[in-house]
Amino acid sequence: MYLPGFIWLEMESNLMPETEDWSLALRAAGGDMDAFTLIVERYQKPIVQFCWRMTGSRSDAEDIAQETFVRLYKALGRLRPEQAFPALLFSIARNATLNHLRGASRHRRRVAAFSRMRNQVADALRPDRKAQARDIAEALEAALAALPPEYREAIVLREYHGFDYQHIAAILACPVGTVRSRIARAREQLRQHLLTYGEDVL
């Protein structure tokens, strides 16, 4: 469902082209650390951003991103270029993130952080409408944080990183139809969540 007036601010959808990704991966598998460094430099920012939106913590996101690249490096010799490289890398990041989220204590910290974020956004929205674009962005982050992980990862991959449904299905290891359903439900839940801040936020 389309969100009326909903602007996805500051999208990170411009992943670098993957023309040389597999060439770099093959060189890195042969011991070329400069090639692996180029892979890290190319994908570090989008991977950190994905992990951050999944965990709600910048420091955790950076740790998970580092783990993602370590896992990638260890797997280089076993990888085959049948899959698009970004989808493969985001699959590794997704698995590392889910492992992180399974920790009970981390989950409690995450819920508490999201609760504080929502309260701060609510307070910011009421007295001052002059910085509405910033307020909407903050409300959106709080709304994303409230989504179930399976909805959040699908909508983040689609709207923030620009993956098509086929690539998202490959990353999440599920049918394309499931991806479409999760994204549709995520959009509706985001819309409903943002309504709690008032009709003019949408």
Disulfide bonds with the S-S distance in Angstrom:
none
